[in-house]
Amino acid sequence: MAASLSFSEEDLSCPVCCEIFRDPVVLQCSHSFCKTCLQQYWTKKLSGRDCPLCRCESSTDDPVVSLTLKNLCDSYVKESCVRGAAEGEETGELCNLHGEKLKLFCLEDCQPICVVCHTSRKHKDHECCPIGEAVLDFKAKLKAALKPLKGKWEAFDKARQDYEKTAAHIKTQARQTEEQIKAEFEKLHHFLRVEEEVRVTALKEEEEAKSLMMKAKINAVERTMASLSDTIRALEEEIQVEDITLLHKCKATMKRAQPTIPELKLGSGVLINVASYLGSLTYKVWMKMLEIVRYTPVTLDPNTAAPWLILSEDLTTVADSEERQHLPDNPERFTLDTAVLGAAGFSSGSHSWDVEHVGVEESRTNKMAELLPSEVPLKKRKIEAQSPDQENSCRQVPVRLLSSTELLLQIPPNTNTSLPVWECVNATQAGVQWSETPYSITIQITPLTTQKARSNDQPVNQPQPPCQFKHVPLPVHLLPTLSGLDHNGDTDCPSVFFKLAAKTFYTKPSKYIHICDDFLTGCCPHKLSCERHHTPLPFHWQLRHWNTQQWVNISLSAQVKLEKLYCDPDQETIRLQDIFPIRTEAFTLHLETKKVTSAKYDKSRRLSSSYDPEMSPHFPTEWSIYWWNDGKWEKYEKEVSKELVGAIEAGETSRGFYIGKQLYEVDFSRMTQMNVTTKFERRIRWRPTFRSPFSIKSNLKTVSLGEPPRPFGQVLPSLSVDPLQEFSSWYPPVWNLSPNQGFSLVEVPPSAKAYQSIHCLFYSTMNETKTEIISIQQVQNIFHWDRYRRQKEHMQIHSTAHSWSLEQHLFHGTTEDCAKEICLNNFDPRVSGKNGVVYGRGSYFARDARYSLKYAAKSGGGNQHMFLAKVLVGNVTLGNATYSRPPRLNPLTPGYELYDTCVDKISDPSIFVVFDNCQCYPYYLIKYKAVSDLVNICE
């Protein structure tokens, strides 16, 4: 196209406007003009229609547009644009009026113009700028306007996401709330079903008992009627006799005619006691339901809780969270303060409630919620914290006047009883002073002197002044400090003593009734009218007197011992002992038949709680079934055992089950298992799982663990601290030893937290039905403890081991003589080798008490000794019999750093060997023995 055009821009330009033709016309003189330019020229001239160039007259007033010339102009313009684009020039847009490129931009009219337009009247005085600058300026303005738009878009997008999260949270809230509503109503439904079942069962039992009674009466009446019929028939035959024979039998006949007939009268209480079942039934159920329904005066609003708070499902308790929760940022929620509001329920007045404030840092104790002015004034939470060492702190504690001369003050639960003043109180080395005014009583307790515990190298106890009270003498019951390992015969008995709560215990004659679970938790509403047994423990043993047929209870301590032996499947019989004033009787209890070979008792029975967790949620009896295999009892798999126990409880006489593809059948009447294919039979037996009083004490309200009576005025250190937990003080918080003493052994009472923690750790691998703890003693040796603590600080700084693996509590079994020496001189790696040196010539410790059992040789009385030691494990390596010290930590690099401990295996080690006695300390000494099969039913 460009090659075919031989015209220049001048050839295709209008002589008038000097621009490319627009709608070109050709006059008769062959000159060409823009039609618009020609008409404007003729209009200005007012006369004539001549050519602007040659002045020749035109024959027409309206010349026709030359399409040929117009096409040539259009082609030229298009070709010029293409050529400019190919050469990298900006083509731009042409001016509609002048056909020129739009190279300027009018700032006042805000439109692009050409050079000709800039000189025209319309834009002559307007401020203009080049198109390029205008484009850059406009882009800058667009960018400035675009940024807030993007910000708004992002804000709306975030709002959309928040709304979506809120919608999802609403669905989650609705689902969880629905589940909780259903769960709460299910509890009520379950409660009603249980109540219905209990009452219907009691009704059926009463119906059965009274039906049997009436059946017995009917049988007696029928027997009497049969006897009377025989008498009537005999008398009628006698009447038919006519001779003197009748008179010979007259005396016997008259006696027979006047038989003794029992009185035909129903006694009282024969009918069903309908009133006891239907009388105020709904009210009684409602009153009992009140005991399982808990009312809390304040309901926390989860929609206001700060993201760092976790609320309980019932919205009554709140706790701090380690991480911020992802919750909707609704207007009601606290975001700056760690706070939560109670649900709206107050419109006016002053309202308050008690808050249990546990584990909150001092910097966060005075935070309060700020309410908006438009909100209803809800109750604000206000917490005031006081540090333990704050003097003259005022605490509200319960006070009760026991009598005119006795006042009881209860120690608050959060009191730090490890402070020195409490040691003085326990040691009866404190003076009590008080002053009274008409409206207040001020009591002050101050230490008198420092009480020192007995040690092995000191003489007998010195006289100690009792507590001095200037107004009211208060009784004090304290435990003594025991010294050494030498005890009398009484201390070889288990040290657990039981205290019965002030409750009424009773049992029913029927053996098909379970022990009341509510009574054990201290909330049975029926009290003496309850249809179930009320016993101190979830199990209860009784002996039947052969003469009176009355069931006799045995002592509480004997209950636990007897239950422990019964839970051992290896036990066939138990020796019982009954102590009388002038003699002692020993007899045998056969556990399978429950028969007793005694001159006083003929049978025994065991009462227990239900095995159904719904019937007994706190103390369900767990049964296990064992089968005899190669001289020992083996337990069935859990599922099989559960199935068989359910069949026994349901009253079935037999039940079949599969082990793999083999079918077995159990006969519960004979307690045998038969292989259906081979007809081979084995014995089976079922026994409960032993539940230690320590394992159920949290829910058990009928019995508490106590200590035996102790002499007045002796020392009991504070043993409420868990010894297995880390502490910040140099000495353990429970110590009361002075620096000038050698060492002391302090017996730990069973009620102490230390005893319970060690008890649980010891029996985590030991069988409680085979062994029983006699005593647990704390070893207080300042010299060896100081060495141990300095070694611990050194290892904490230099050891590369993790903090969780630096110190561990491990067991060490030993003999009685060695135990005494260890208490004085610590463990000594130099005397290793007596029991082998498989992993090195050092002191051996075990993770499990079961492993240390075989190294704890029995003493003359059958007692065994085991230490619970603190051991600094640190960096461990695999042991070797040739090691007399640990190997180097890294043999390839220069240096003399050694491993700290040798172990039996790197992954999950169970045996630890240390070569320096600074790394170990005999923390507690456990004295125990095998469970005896002799039970004193009166102790």
Buried (B, 14 or more C-beta within 10 A) or exposed (E): EEEEBEEEEEEBBBBBBEBBBBBBBBBEBEBBBBBBBBBBBBEEEEEEBBBBEEEBEBEEEEBEBBEEBBEBBBBBBEBBBEEBEEEEEEEBEBBEBBBBBBBBBBEEEEEBBBBBBBEEEEBEEBEBEEBEEBEEEEEEEEEEEEEEEEEEEEEEEEEEEBEEBBEEBEEEBEEEEEEEEEEEEEEEEEBEEEBEEBBEEBBEBBEEEBEEEEEEBEEEEEEBEEEEEEBEEEEEEBEEEEEEEEEEEEEEBEEBEEEEEEEEEEEEEEEEEEEBBEEEEEEBBEEBBEEEEEEEEBEBBBBBBBBBBBBEEEBBEBEEEEEEEEBBEEEEBBEEEBBBBBBEEEEEEEBEEEEEEEEEEEEEEEBEBEEEEEEEEBBBBEEEEEEEEEEEEEEEEEEEEEEEEEBEEEEEEEEEBBBEBBBBBBBBBBBBEBEEEEEEEEEEBEBBEEBBBBBBEBEEBEEBEEBEBEBBEBEBEBBBBBBBBEBEEEBBBBBBBBEEEEBEBEBBEEEEBBBBBBBBBEEBBBEEEBBBBBBBBBBBBBBBBBEEEEBBBBBBBBBBBBBBBBBBBEBEEBBBBBEEEEEEEEBBBEBEEBBBEBEBBBBBEBBBBBBEEEBBBBBBBBBBBBBBEEEEBEEBEEEBBBBBBBBBEEEEEEBEBEEEEEEBBBBBEEBBBBBEEEEEBEBBBBBBEBBBBBBBBEBBBBBBBBBEEBEEBBBBBBBBBBBBEEEEEEBBBBBBBEEEBBBBBBBBBBBBBBBBBBBEBBBEBBEBBEBBBBBBBBBBBBBBBBBBBEBBEEBBEEBEBEEEBBBBBBBBBBBBEBBBBBBBBBBEBEEBEEEEBEBBBBBBBBBBBBBBBEBBEEBEEEBBBBBBBBBBBBBBBBBEEEBEBBBBBEEEEEEEBBBBBBBBEEEEBBBBBBBBBBBBBBBBBBBBBEBBBEBBBEE
